[in-house]
Amino acid sequence: MSVAPGWYRDPADPDTQRYWDGEGWLGAPIPAEATPPAGPPPPEPEPATEPRPAPGPAPGGPPVPAGDPVAPAGYDAPPGHGAPPPGYGAAPPPGHGMPPGTPVGPYPASASGPPPGPPYPAWPGRPVEPRPHGLPLAGYGARLVARLIDIAVVLALNVVVNFWFVQQYIREMSPPVAELWSRISNQERTTEPLPPAGEQASSLQIAILLIATALWLAYEVPSMASRGQTFGKRVMRLKVLPVSTAAPLGFGRALRRWNTLGLPTLLWWCCGIGLLLQLIDAISALFDRPLRQALHDKRAQTVVVQLPRTPVPHDRPAPPGESP
């Protein structure tokens, strides 16, 4: 993935900024607080260096071959050797030729992650697995298992709270269902309409869906707002974080994330349209690159990460959102 040209913090020296042209750094660095020009910096004049004559042959050593290039300033050739090839010199500083925001070298002991920059730096033309806030992305299998655990918990809550409403709904729907089953068992080919359902069937169906949706909201939104985890995600050691910061989601962002996936439950009665919308949302993460965001993640600008399984040592800070 390539980084757009512009002025960025120099990975080699965070107190300065330089111009990145999409392939490498251009021009001399300027202070980080200075206002950069609108475009790339003017080309630097090449420093004039006085050529130094190649050293003469050492006593008893082979003569210096004619035509060897002149050594650059500051280079002392060993006795009997000519100058190095043109362009040979000191190694470039750390971060030279790297995209803006790429972490360089070990971080200070007090840092909790990479320095400010893109959440998933990459070398030009070389794909790199994103690590939002220094943590790996959650796998699809772990996310599926976590969601199935959450579905089981919400279903258990519905069995307790919605039991009476479901029982009444079954009683209201029993006449047409019993008649349909009788015709199928006896292989009857009649065109007579089925007996109507009870008068309260529609009202009970709406009440059941409203209660189920409310239970799901009460189960998921508060825990996601404060911890970024439901029970299923805690079991699978997954965590939901904002893309831009490692802070908690907050109630507003957690509610926006749940709305895209949870509100279609109210449309289950309409030929299963709500269930179809939820299925599309659930599998959308399989086709998203590079952060594996489902539609509800994109709406809330969140990302699902995998927490480390090993305990965090006391001599270094914990990952974002984790207490040591």
TATADA-V988957 format. One record per helix or strand of 2 or more residues. SS is the DSSP state (H for helix, E for strand). FROM is the first residue (numbers start at 1). TO is the last residue. If there is no record, write none. Layout:
ss = [SS | SS]
from = [FROM | FROM]
to = [TO | TO]
This chain:
ss = [E | E | E | H | H | H | H | H | E | H | H | H | E]
from = [6 | 13 | 25 | 132 | 140 | 163 | 201 | 231 | 238 | 250 | 273 | 295 | 302]
to = [10 | 20 | 31 | 134 | 161 | 186 | 227 | 235 | 242 | 267 | 287 | 300 | 306]
